[in-house]
Amino acid sequence: MTFWLGRPGTVLTALPHPGRGIDATLRIESQVKATIGGGQTVDRAPTGRRTYELDWRSLSPEQHSIVEEFQLGAKGPGPHVLLDPWRRNHLTTAQSSATSSTNNTTGFSPSASETLASVTAPVRRGPRALAWTIPSSSTAGILTLTPPNGLTAWPTPALAVWTFTAWLRGDGTDPIVTAGSDIVWLDSAGATLSTSTGATIATSSGAYAQISQTATAPANAVNFQLRIRVTPASIATSTIVYLDQPQLDLYNGVRAWVLGTGVPLVSVTEAGTSYRKPIKRGASLTLAEVG
C-alpha cells in the first residue's frame, strides 16, 4: 500500500505506507462558558484541522531519501497534497454528507440558470440532501463538485483507478431524467487530456437510485474535474434532482458509503531519522493540515 504527497498541480510522489498506520488527530477549537444559572454552553468551530503523524521503521536508503526530500524541503516548501488510500471517501465532509454538515450548498457548483438548495426531504441518509433544480431551458445540466482547499482540480497519481458513486432521485414536474457522471482528466498545465463518461440511469420520484463510475487516470494526468450531468434532452419541463451519499474512492469498484474528509493540504512541522541497521533507516514526519 502506498500513499502520495506532492505540490498541487504536479506529479505526486509515492511513499510506502507506514506499517504502523497514520495517526490523524483532529483538533476543533471550542470554548466552554459557564451560564448565570449554573449551567454551561460550548462555542465550537464548524471545522477543524488534523495533525498527521507518520512513522516508518524499516526503509531502504532509496525510500528514506524520498522521505528526506520532504523533510528537508527538496520537494518544495509546501503545502503539499496528502492523498491517503486508506481514507475511502475523498470528498469533503460537506460534499459527502450532501449538505448535512453545513446546511448549505458549499462544495457544489451548478451550470448557469440552475439552482441549488439544502433540503430536509426527501433524503436517503439525511438529515439533509442537495436539491438541484434544472429548468427546461438549460443546455448544460452540469453539477461540478468543487475541489477542496482552494485547489483548482482533484489531484491524482498517474494510472490510479477511481470510483465515483452517488444516489439520485427525481422530482418536480419532470422527475424522470437521464443522469450520470464524468471525470475530466487534466495534465500539469491544466489542459484536458480526455473525459471518462459513466453509465447513466433514469431517475424517478419514488426512490433514490445509484450512479457509479470507475475510471483510470491517463499516464500523464495529475488532476481531474468531477461532475454529475443530466442530459438536457431528457428534461421536458423543469426538474429537481436530489443528491445524497456521494463518494469519491481511490479504489477499483463500488464500496459502501462512508463520510469523507477531503484531500488535505499539509506542511511538514517535524521530522526525524534513525539508523536501525546498516542498510535500513527509520523516519518520521509530522504534517500539519493548513488552510
Backbone bond lengths (Angstrom), bond angles and torsions (degrees), N, CA, C in turn:
res aa  C-N    CA-C-N  psi(-1)  N-CA   C-N-CA  omega(-1)  CA-C   N-CA-C  phi
1 M - - - 1.461 - - 1.516 109.08 -
2 T 1.327 117.09 132.12 1.457 121.77 176.81 1.519 109.49 -119.33
3 F 1.338 115.57 162.71 1.449 120.51 167.18 1.517 106.91 -134.31
4 W 1.343 116.56 172.48 1.455 119.37 -168.90 1.526 111.10 -129.31
5 L 1.324 114.52 143.34 1.456 123.51 172.41 1.529 107.93 -130.35
6 G 1.310 116.44 148.77 1.455 119.01 175.65 1.511 111.66 171.29
7 R 1.328 115.87 159.41 1.453 120.46 177.60 1.527 109.64 -69.17
8 P 1.324 117.75 142.95 1.467 120.96 -179.65 1.524 111.33 -55.26
9 G 1.326 115.30 136.72 1.454 121.34 177.00 1.509 114.85 81.71
10 T 1.340 117.51 6.60 1.459 120.97 178.40 1.528 109.56 -120.29
11 V 1.322 115.41 172.18 1.465 120.06 176.66 1.527 108.81 -66.28
12 L 1.329 116.59 126.40 1.462 120.84 -179.25 1.523 110.71 -76.18
13 T 1.324 115.79 148.66 1.467 122.30 -179.98 1.519 109.42 -97.85
14 A 1.326 115.86 127.71 1.463 120.61 178.33 1.526 109.84 -80.99
15 L 1.323 115.98 134.04 1.456 122.46 176.10 1.522 109.07 -124.22
16 P 1.334 117.28 146.84 1.470 117.94 174.24 1.516 110.04 -63.95
17 H 1.313 116.10 137.79 1.455 118.77 -179.87 1.523 109.32 -71.13
18 P 1.346 117.92 134.12 1.474 119.31 179.09 1.525 111.09 -56.74
19 G 1.317 116.17 129.19 1.460 119.87 -177.66 1.513 112.78 -62.64
20 R 1.334 117.57 -25.95 1.459 121.91 179.93 1.520 111.73 -90.82
21 G 1.355 116.22 5.89 1.452 119.94 179.33 1.510 111.56 85.54
22 I 1.322 115.43 -174.64 1.455 122.81 -179.51 1.530 108.32 -120.70
23 D 1.319 116.67 125.98 1.463 120.42 171.14 1.522 107.89 -84.68
24 A 1.319 117.49 128.54 1.470 121.64 -177.27 1.527 108.49 -131.90
25 T 1.316 115.60 80.58 1.460 121.60 -176.79 1.524 110.15 -75.75
26 L 1.314 116.35 125.65 1.458 122.03 179.03 1.528 109.41 -96.63
27 R 1.327 116.22 125.53 1.462 121.35 176.70 1.517 108.96 -112.80
28 I 1.316 116.23 119.33 1.461 122.59 176.19 1.525 106.99 -114.91
29 E 1.310 115.98 118.78 1.458 119.96 -177.79 1.532 110.68 -65.17
30 S 1.326 115.84 134.36 1.464 120.63 179.27 1.526 109.39 -148.87
31 Q 1.317 115.12 160.98 1.468 120.94 -179.98 1.520 108.60 -143.10
32 V 1.318 115.78 125.84 1.464 121.82 178.77 1.522 108.34 -94.27
33 K 1.330 116.23 130.79 1.460 121.59 -179.14 1.523 110.22 -124.86
34 A 1.317 116.09 136.63 1.465 120.80 176.30 1.525 109.67 -81.52
35 T 1.329 115.85 143.14 1.460 121.15 176.79 1.519 109.64 -99.85
36 I 1.337 116.16 161.02 1.457 121.22 -178.08 1.523 111.40 -65.09
37 G 1.342 116.78 -22.22 1.457 120.46 -178.88 1.513 113.86 -87.33
38 G 1.312 116.97 3.89 1.463 119.34 178.12 1.511 113.93 97.58
39 G 1.310 118.17 -1.47 1.458 121.34 177.90 1.515 111.01 -94.35
40 Q 1.331 115.58 -162.37 1.450 119.38 176.68 1.526 109.76 -151.87
41 T 1.318 115.06 154.23 1.461 122.15 177.09 1.519 108.17 -125.02
42 V 1.327 115.15 160.38 1.464 121.09 179.66 1.526 108.99 -125.60
43 D 1.329 116.23 121.70 1.452 122.20 169.29 1.525 107.60 -92.49
44 R 1.320 115.57 124.64 1.466 119.91 -172.97 1.516 109.93 -130.16
45 A 1.328 116.87 133.54 1.463 121.25 176.37 1.523 109.53 -65.98
46 P 1.321 118.67 145.63 1.467 120.48 -177.64 1.519 113.64 -68.10
47 T 1.323 117.62 -26.45 1.460 121.43 179.23 1.521 109.59 -137.18
48 G 1.329 115.71 167.33 1.450 121.16 178.12 1.514 111.06 -134.46
49 R 1.309 116.60 -173.94 1.456 123.06 178.28 1.517 109.10 -132.23
50 R 1.329 115.52 146.83 1.455 121.08 -177.44 1.531 111.35 -102.37
51 T 1.309 114.77 153.51 1.459 122.53 169.07 1.526 107.24 -115.91
52 Y 1.321 116.09 124.40 1.466 121.88 -175.56 1.529 109.28 -102.69
53 E 1.333 115.62 128.82 1.460 122.36 178.17 1.523 108.35 -113.35
54 L 1.346 116.47 117.58 1.452 122.48 -178.93 1.518 109.15 -117.70
55 D 1.330 116.11 134.75 1.461 120.08 -175.03 1.528 109.22 -140.69
56 W 1.325 116.25 119.10 1.459 121.69 177.34 1.525 108.97 -108.82
57 R 1.329 117.61 138.50 1.460 121.69 -177.82 1.530 113.14 -103.83
58 S 1.348 117.35 -23.45 1.464 118.20 -173.55 1.522 109.83 -149.00
59 L 1.323 116.07 89.16 1.459 122.05 179.04 1.521 109.96 -110.38
60 S 1.314 115.34 146.33 1.462 119.81 171.23 1.529 108.37 -71.65
61 P 1.322 118.98 161.86 1.471 119.71 176.92 1.523 112.81 -55.65
62 E 1.329 116.66 -35.63 1.465 119.42 -179.71 1.522 110.96 -70.26
63 Q 1.328 117.63 -42.37 1.465 120.99 177.12 1.527 110.67 -64.67
64 H 1.326 116.27 -41.52 1.458 120.13 179.69 1.524 111.11 -63.34
65 S 1.319 116.63 -35.87 1.461 120.42 179.69 1.525 111.16 -62.50
66 I 1.335 116.46 -37.33 1.466 119.84 178.78 1.530 110.26 -65.03
67 V 1.345 116.28 -45.08 1.466 119.70 177.42 1.519 110.26 -61.17
68 E 1.335 116.36 -41.11 1.459 121.06 -176.96 1.535 111.50 -66.00
69 E 1.337 116.54 -28.67 1.464 118.83 176.53 1.532 111.05 -61.14
70 F 1.323 116.28 -38.77 1.470 119.19 176.12 1.529 110.54 -74.00
71 Q 1.338 117.44 -37.58 1.457 120.49 179.72 1.529 111.95 -59.75
72 L 1.332 116.15 -41.22 1.464 121.60 -171.44 1.529 113.19 -102.43
73 G 1.326 117.47 5.51 1.451 120.12 175.17 1.506 115.65 83.45
74 A 1.336 118.25 10.19 1.462 120.45 179.85 1.527 112.46 -71.00
75 K 1.311 117.03 -15.34 1.466 121.56 174.59 1.523 111.73 -93.97
76 G 1.330 116.45 10.12 1.451 120.41 -176.77 1.518 109.85 101.85
77 P 1.327 116.87 159.78 1.469 120.70 -174.61 1.522 114.42 -73.68
78 G 1.306 118.08 -12.37 1.459 120.25 -177.10 1.518 111.35 86.45
79 P 1.324 118.77 -175.89 1.467 124.15 4.63 1.523 112.46 -71.35
80 H 1.326 114.83 160.88 1.451 122.57 -177.86 1.531 110.73 -114.28
81 V 1.304 115.08 151.94 1.456 121.55 170.82 1.525 108.47 -76.70
82 L 1.320 117.02 134.02 1.467 122.63 173.64 1.522 107.81 -111.96
83 L 1.319 115.29 115.43 1.468 120.57 -178.83 1.520 108.33 -117.95
84 D 1.321 115.35 107.43 1.466 122.08 -173.31 1.532 109.51 -112.10
85 P 1.343 118.86 112.07 1.464 120.49 -178.89 1.520 113.91 -67.60
86 W 1.347 117.67 -13.27 1.461 119.09 175.44 1.530 111.36 -72.20
87 R 1.344 117.33 -17.90 1.460 120.95 172.10 1.526 106.91 -86.96
88 R 1.324 117.01 116.70 1.466 119.11 -171.30 1.519 112.83 -70.85
89 N 1.328 117.81 -47.00 1.460 121.26 -173.74 1.528 109.26 -105.63
90 H 1.326 116.58 116.10 1.458 121.34 -176.11 1.529 112.72 -95.36
91 L 1.308 118.29 3.92 1.455 119.99 170.69 1.527 109.59 -71.44
92 T 1.315 116.86 161.38 1.458 119.99 176.68 1.523 109.94 -70.23
93 T 1.321 115.64 165.73 1.464 119.77 177.20 1.523 110.48 -60.41
94 A 1.337 117.13 -42.13 1.468 120.43 179.67 1.518 111.34 -62.63
95 Q 1.343 116.76 -41.45 1.466 120.00 -179.12 1.525 111.46 -71.63
96 S 1.324 116.92 -49.32 1.463 120.06 -174.97 1.520 112.31 -66.76
97 S 1.333 117.04 -27.26 1.461 120.33 177.30 1.520 111.81 -89.49
98 A 1.342 116.49 3.85 1.474 122.01 177.41 1.529 111.47 54.94
99 T 1.326 116.26 46.71 1.471 126.66 177.56 1.523 113.53 83.15
100 S 1.336 120.06 -2.27 1.467 121.21 -175.84 1.528 112.70 -63.83
101 S 1.333 117.39 -30.53 1.460 119.60 -176.42 1.522 112.92 -83.93
102 T 1.329 117.65 -16.48 1.469 120.51 -175.14 1.527 113.92 -122.84
103 N 1.334 117.12 -19.06 1.472 122.23 -174.85 1.529 112.18 61.82
104 N 1.342 116.23 19.94 1.460 119.85 174.43 1.533 108.97 -142.49
105 T 1.319 116.77 -179.37 1.464 120.73 -171.24 1.521 113.55 -98.59
106 T 1.317 117.36 23.47 1.460 121.55 177.31 1.528 110.78 -55.71
107 G 1.340 116.25 132.18 1.461 120.75 178.19 1.508 114.20 100.60
108 F 1.339 117.19 -3.77 1.463 121.40 -179.84 1.526 109.10 -127.98
109 S 1.334 116.87 141.97 1.462 121.11 -178.67 1.532 109.38 -137.97
110 P 1.346 118.54 114.33 1.460 120.88 -178.87 1.527 111.43 -88.31
111 S 1.311 115.80 169.14 1.461 121.13 173.25 1.523 110.03 -71.55
112 A 1.325 115.71 165.53 1.460 121.35 178.76 1.519 110.32 -57.27
113 S 1.327 116.14 141.69 1.477 126.99 -179.97 1.523 113.11 77.45
114 E 1.326 117.84 -4.97 1.463 121.69 176.95 1.529 108.96 -101.27
115 T 1.327 117.21 149.12 1.460 120.79 -174.78 1.526 111.36 -127.63
116 L 1.342 114.98 157.61 1.461 121.89 -179.94 1.519 110.22 -126.19
117 A 1.342 115.30 151.78 1.465 121.00 174.99 1.522 108.63 -151.66
118 S 1.327 115.89 150.90 1.454 122.70 172.24 1.523 107.50 -94.95
119 V 1.349 116.95 122.07 1.467 120.94 -173.00 1.532 110.02 -126.97
120 T 1.328 115.18 160.63 1.462 121.01 -179.29 1.529 113.15 -97.60
121 A 1.317 117.92 -7.24 1.461 121.43 178.18 1.531 108.51 -160.40
122 P 1.359 115.19 146.66 1.472 128.50 -4.81 1.526 110.76 -82.10
123 V 1.318 116.67 144.10 1.456 121.33 179.53 1.522 109.29 -122.80
124 R 1.334 116.13 156.59 1.463 120.70 173.49 1.523 109.99 -99.54
125 R 1.355 114.76 -43.50 1.457 120.73 176.40 1.517 110.48 -109.90
126 G 1.357 115.26 -48.68 1.440 121.22 177.83 1.517 113.58 78.46
127 P 1.332 117.39 -177.07 1.466 126.09 7.22 1.529 115.20 -77.04
128 R 1.352 117.54 -5.14 1.450 119.73 179.53 1.520 109.59 -135.55
129 A 1.331 115.13 165.18 1.459 122.50 174.89 1.517 108.01 -138.93
130 L 1.327 115.93 165.81 1.461 121.43 176.63 1.519 109.08 -93.48
131 A 1.339 116.69 128.54 1.469 122.19 175.72 1.527 108.41 -104.91
132 W 1.309 116.33 122.76 1.468 123.65 -176.98 1.529 107.47 -115.25
133 T 1.325 116.46 109.56 1.461 121.37 -177.97 1.530 109.70 -97.87
134 I 1.331 115.26 126.38 1.466 121.63 -176.80 1.525 108.46 -123.17
135 P 1.334 119.55 116.65 1.466 120.75 177.98 1.530 110.95 -74.07
136 S 1.311 116.37 159.16 1.459 120.22 179.77 1.521 111.86 -64.71
137 S 1.327 117.21 -20.00 1.460 120.99 -179.98 1.526 112.82 -78.84
138 S 1.338 117.61 -8.20 1.459 120.66 -177.58 1.523 110.77 -65.43
139 T 1.319 115.20 136.83 1.471 120.61 176.01 1.518 111.62 -109.76
140 A 1.348 117.39 6.48 1.462 120.88 -176.05 1.524 111.92 -115.91
141 G 1.342 116.92 -65.99 1.461 120.11 -176.54 1.511 112.49 64.93
142 I 1.345 116.64 45.13 1.465 121.30 -177.48 1.527 109.78 -119.47
143 L 1.334 116.11 127.95 1.463 123.00 174.13 1.521 107.60 -115.95
144 T 1.331 116.95 110.93 1.457 122.05 -178.42 1.519 110.43 -91.61
145 L 1.324 115.92 133.93 1.462 121.01 173.78 1.525 106.98 -90.76
146 T 1.324 115.86 111.92 1.455 122.50 -171.32 1.526 110.58 -69.46
147 P 1.337 118.65 130.76 1.469 120.32 176.52 1.525 111.00 -60.89
148 P 1.329 117.89 149.07 1.472 120.97 -175.71 1.516 112.95 -80.79
149 N 1.331 115.23 165.33 1.465 123.57 169.33 1.522 113.68 58.08
150 G 1.328 117.10 30.75 1.454 119.96 177.91 1.511 114.61 76.53
151 L 1.319 118.31 5.90 1.462 121.10 177.36 1.525 109.81 -66.36
152 T 1.319 116.58 147.99 1.466 120.39 178.68 1.516 112.43 -82.48
153 A 1.333 117.11 -17.01 1.465 121.84 179.34 1.525 108.39 -160.76
154 W 1.335 115.27 167.65 1.465 120.62 178.46 1.525 109.02 -80.03
155 P 1.333 119.35 130.19 1.466 121.41 -179.14 1.527 111.39 -75.66
156 T 1.323 115.94 150.02 1.459 120.12 177.25 1.515 110.63 -148.78
157 P 1.325 117.62 142.86 1.471 119.64 166.84 1.528 109.04 -71.37
158 A 1.305 117.10 154.16 1.458 120.90 174.69 1.524 110.38 -62.43
159 L 1.316 115.62 138.72 1.471 124.04 176.32 1.534 113.56 65.20
160 A 1.319 117.06 13.50 1.469 120.14 176.44 1.525 109.85 -71.08
161 V 1.320 115.89 147.78 1.466 121.75 178.34 1.527 109.02 -103.13
162 W 1.318 116.41 124.39 1.459 123.10 -179.62 1.523 109.87 -116.89
163 T 1.329 115.84 146.72 1.457 121.67 173.26 1.526 109.15 -127.10
164 F 1.323 115.54 125.36 1.466 121.20 176.32 1.520 109.17 -111.97
165 T 1.335 116.10 133.47 1.464 121.73 176.60 1.521 109.31 -134.45
166 A 1.314 115.81 155.09 1.464 121.72 175.29 1.518 108.06 -162.74
167 W 1.322 115.20 155.25 1.455 121.79 178.13 1.527 108.61 -107.83
168 L 1.345 116.43 128.58 1.462 122.44 -176.15 1.525 110.69 -124.54
169 R 1.322 115.05 149.77 1.464 121.29 176.70 1.524 108.42 -144.43
170 G 1.331 117.03 141.46 1.456 121.50 -178.14 1.523 112.26 -94.10
171 D 1.357 114.53 161.20 1.461 121.23 177.53 1.520 107.43 -165.06
172 G 1.319 115.60 -175.31 1.464 120.46 -178.65 1.511 111.45 84.27
173 T 1.314 116.41 -165.00 1.468 119.88 -178.09 1.520 111.66 -75.13
174 D 1.323 117.59 -15.37 1.463 121.21 179.09 1.527 108.95 -135.72
175 P 1.347 117.44 79.80 1.468 119.57 -173.26 1.526 114.34 -77.63
176 I 1.342 117.94 -14.10 1.463 120.70 -176.44 1.522 108.99 -100.85
177 V 1.328 116.16 105.37 1.456 122.03 178.12 1.527 108.79 -133.52
178 T 1.321 115.57 164.82 1.458 121.51 179.40 1.531 109.38 -95.47
179 A 1.344 116.79 125.33 1.468 120.76 -174.70 1.521 110.44 -136.33
180 G 1.333 114.64 150.50 1.461 121.83 177.47 1.516 109.25 -162.25
181 S 1.330 117.54 -158.41 1.461 121.29 -179.52 1.520 110.34 -142.27
182 D 1.337 115.45 159.24 1.462 122.89 177.67 1.518 109.53 -132.65
183 I 1.318 116.06 145.68 1.459 123.11 168.34 1.517 107.08 -119.53
184 V 1.331 116.10 118.51 1.464 122.22 -178.17 1.525 108.08 -101.65
185 W 1.329 117.23 113.67 1.458 122.14 -175.38 1.529 110.63 -85.36
186 L 1.345 116.09 137.54 1.462 122.38 -175.94 1.527 110.60 -125.65
187 D 1.338 115.49 148.65 1.464 119.60 174.64 1.524 110.59 -91.28
188 S 1.326 117.51 -174.05 1.458 121.00 -174.91 1.524 112.67 -67.47
189 A 1.334 117.78 -19.35 1.464 121.55 176.78 1.520 112.26 -89.89
190 G 1.325 117.28 -1.40 1.457 121.54 -179.02 1.506 113.89 85.56
191 A 1.332 117.25 7.34 1.464 121.04 179.25 1.525 110.51 -81.63
192 T 1.320 115.82 145.21 1.460 121.18 179.94 1.522 110.79 -71.99
193 L 1.322 116.04 127.93 1.458 121.94 176.14 1.525 111.13 -91.89
194 S 1.325 115.92 -47.46 1.461 122.36 -179.37 1.512 108.53 -169.39
195 T 1.304 116.07 170.21 1.463 121.96 177.36 1.522 109.33 -126.99
196 S 1.325 116.40 125.46 1.467 121.80 173.72 1.522 108.32 -93.96
197 T 1.319 116.43 124.75 1.458 122.24 -175.08 1.516 110.24 -109.05
198 G 1.313 116.34 127.22 1.454 120.79 -179.51 1.521 112.72 -85.31
199 A 1.317 115.39 164.09 1.460 120.59 177.51 1.525 110.00 -66.35
200 T 1.330 116.05 153.57 1.458 120.87 -177.92 1.527 111.17 -103.92
201 I 1.337 113.75 160.55 1.455 121.37 173.17 1.527 108.05 -128.65
202 A 1.308 116.81 165.31 1.466 122.46 171.01 1.518 107.81 -102.73
203 T 1.323 117.20 120.39 1.459 120.57 179.38 1.524 110.72 -73.15
204 S 1.320 115.70 162.80 1.465 121.37 175.48 1.516 108.59 -144.28
205 S 1.327 116.40 162.89 1.464 120.69 179.47 1.523 112.13 -86.89
206 G 1.337 117.16 -6.92 1.454 119.70 -174.41 1.514 114.90 -88.54
207 A 1.348 117.68 -25.37 1.463 119.61 -175.50 1.516 109.43 -164.46
208 Y 1.327 114.95 160.17 1.456 121.12 173.69 1.526 109.90 -75.78
209 A 1.334 116.77 146.00 1.459 123.25 174.46 1.522 108.42 -131.32
210 Q 1.327 116.31 147.90 1.463 120.47 -173.52 1.524 111.81 -95.97
211 I 1.343 115.65 134.16 1.447 120.99 165.75 1.521 107.49 -99.15
212 S 1.342 117.00 149.58 1.459 120.52 178.21 1.528 109.00 -148.61
213 Q 1.321 114.52 147.47 1.452 121.08 -179.81 1.511 108.87 -149.74
214 T 1.333 116.75 129.69 1.452 122.88 174.09 1.520 108.29 -119.09
215 A 1.335 116.67 128.87 1.464 120.92 -175.54 1.516 110.25 -145.78
216 T 1.338 115.37 152.43 1.458 122.72 -179.21 1.520 109.96 -108.09
217 A 1.324 116.35 131.47 1.462 120.91 179.25 1.526 110.32 -67.91
218 P 1.323 117.72 139.21 1.470 119.85 174.56 1.523 111.35 -61.80
219 A 1.334 115.97 163.32 1.457 121.18 -175.87 1.520 112.87 -63.41
220 N 1.326 117.91 -27.53 1.466 120.41 -178.88 1.521 112.54 -108.20
221 A 1.328 117.76 18.42 1.469 121.07 177.41 1.526 109.94 -83.13
222 V 1.337 116.66 141.38 1.465 121.59 173.48 1.526 110.94 -124.25
223 N 1.333 117.30 -16.62 1.462 122.51 -177.82 1.511 109.59 -145.52
224 F 1.341 115.29 169.92 1.462 119.66 170.98 1.522 110.02 -155.06
225 Q 1.319 114.66 158.32 1.458 122.45 171.15 1.524 107.96 -105.83
226 L 1.333 116.05 145.30 1.459 122.10 -176.85 1.517 108.95 -122.41
227 R 1.323 116.28 130.36 1.463 118.76 -178.31 1.524 111.25 -149.12
228 I 1.329 114.10 150.95 1.464 122.36 171.42 1.524 106.90 -102.71
229 R 1.313 116.95 139.16 1.468 119.48 -177.07 1.524 110.29 -128.28
230 V 1.315 113.99 144.52 1.460 122.18 169.92 1.523 107.11 -116.43
231 T 1.303 117.22 129.29 1.460 121.17 -178.74 1.522 109.34 -66.95
232 P 1.352 118.74 116.69 1.470 120.04 -177.52 1.523 113.74 -56.33
233 A 1.316 116.63 -35.22 1.463 119.43 -178.74 1.520 112.93 -65.26
234 S 1.353 116.66 -18.00 1.471 119.74 179.95 1.522 112.25 -86.31
235 I 1.341 117.86 -3.89 1.466 121.96 -178.34 1.528 108.86 -98.14
236 A 1.323 116.15 105.74 1.466 119.93 178.88 1.525 110.71 -80.07
237 T 1.315 115.82 -43.98 1.462 122.21 174.90 1.519 107.88 -135.16
238 S 1.319 118.13 -175.82 1.461 121.16 -177.44 1.526 111.48 -56.38
239 T 1.335 115.41 137.55 1.461 120.38 -179.03 1.517 110.24 -129.77
240 I 1.326 115.90 154.82 1.462 122.65 172.01 1.523 107.40 -120.33
241 V 1.318 115.93 128.69 1.464 121.55 175.65 1.528 107.72 -113.28
242 Y 1.336 116.63 122.42 1.461 121.88 177.35 1.524 108.86 -94.00
243 L 1.321 115.67 139.72 1.464 122.61 -178.56 1.519 109.43 -121.41
244 D 1.335 116.53 133.91 1.461 121.50 175.36 1.527 108.57 -146.25
245 Q 1.333 115.68 152.19 1.461 125.31 174.10 1.536 114.34 51.29
246 P 1.329 118.73 51.68 1.468 118.56 172.34 1.531 110.85 -74.14
247 Q 1.327 115.43 151.58 1.472 119.87 -179.51 1.526 109.94 -148.16
248 L 1.331 115.40 134.44 1.468 123.04 175.09 1.516 107.12 -117.03
249 D 1.334 116.35 110.77 1.460 122.41 -167.49 1.532 109.70 -120.27
250 L 1.320 117.25 127.64 1.459 122.64 175.75 1.526 108.33 -82.03
251 Y 1.356 113.81 71.95 1.469 120.34 -169.71 1.522 108.38 -162.23
252 N 1.316 115.92 148.35 1.466 121.46 179.52 1.521 109.82 -91.98
253 G 1.339 116.74 86.92 1.457 120.93 178.81 1.515 111.97 139.03
254 V 1.317 115.11 164.25 1.461 121.64 -178.27 1.522 109.56 -87.59
255 R 1.325 116.20 127.18 1.460 121.39 176.25 1.525 109.65 -122.49
256 A 1.317 116.10 164.55 1.461 121.16 -179.03 1.524 109.88 -61.17
257 W 1.329 115.86 147.06 1.457 122.31 -178.83 1.520 111.44 -66.72
258 V 1.335 115.30 138.89 1.466 122.30 167.22 1.520 107.25 -134.09
259 L 1.317 116.62 161.87 1.457 120.93 178.80 1.526 110.54 -66.32
260 G 1.319 116.41 140.62 1.449 121.05 178.39 1.516 112.25 -96.09
261 T 1.334 115.51 156.33 1.464 121.28 176.88 1.520 111.61 -126.67
262 G 1.331 117.24 12.53 1.442 120.82 174.66 1.518 113.98 81.03
263 V 1.331 115.03 -170.02 1.465 123.59 176.26 1.523 106.61 -114.05
264 P 1.328 118.40 104.29 1.461 119.84 -173.09 1.523 113.19 -74.46
265 L 1.330 115.04 150.34 1.455 122.80 165.67 1.516 107.81 -98.66
266 V 1.338 116.58 131.38 1.462 119.80 -173.75 1.527 110.54 -133.52
267 S 1.324 115.42 155.49 1.462 122.63 173.15 1.521 108.60 -127.09
268 V 1.330 115.82 145.83 1.460 121.30 179.51 1.526 109.25 -75.13
269 T 1.324 116.16 126.62 1.467 120.52 177.91 1.526 112.41 -112.13
270 E 1.329 117.69 -28.46 1.463 121.43 177.74 1.519 108.50 -144.84
271 A 1.331 115.99 153.73 1.458 120.90 179.14 1.521 109.21 -152.35
272 G 1.318 116.16 152.68 1.456 120.33 178.89 1.511 111.67 -148.44
273 T 1.328 116.57 157.55 1.464 123.31 178.18 1.518 108.47 -138.75
274 S 1.337 116.22 141.14 1.456 120.91 175.20 1.523 108.96 -135.87
275 Y 1.328 116.42 150.51 1.459 122.69 179.91 1.516 107.92 -111.30
276 R 1.315 115.88 105.04 1.466 120.21 -173.99 1.524 111.73 -97.11
277 K 1.339 116.33 -35.52 1.452 121.40 179.45 1.530 107.17 -141.55
278 P 1.320 118.09 163.90 1.467 119.00 -178.50 1.529 114.01 -55.78
279 I 1.311 117.07 -32.95 1.464 118.59 -176.42 1.533 112.45 -116.60
280 K 1.312 117.04 11.16 1.454 120.26 179.52 1.529 110.07 -125.70
281 R 1.323 114.95 149.90 1.463 121.04 -178.09 1.522 109.53 -130.04
282 G 1.313 115.56 149.56 1.454 121.62 168.27 1.519 108.81 -106.56
283 A 1.306 117.50 152.18 1.473 120.87 -179.47 1.514 109.33 -152.62
284 S 1.335 114.94 156.18 1.462 120.04 175.87 1.516 109.01 -143.61
285 L 1.334 114.95 149.49 1.459 121.85 175.81 1.522 108.49 -136.18
286 T 1.313 116.06 137.50 1.465 121.42 168.66 1.515 107.51 -112.98
287 L 1.318 115.40 123.32 1.457 121.87 -175.45 1.524 108.58 -117.77
288 A 1.315 117.29 125.50 1.456 122.47 178.59 1.507 108.86 -101.06
289 E 1.338 116.17 127.57 1.462 120.21 176.98 1.528 108.71 -70.18
290 V 1.314 116.50 134.92 1.454 122.12 -177.11 1.531 109.68 -118.28
291 G 1.328 115.39 168.48 1.455 119.97 177.68 1.515 111.49 102.48
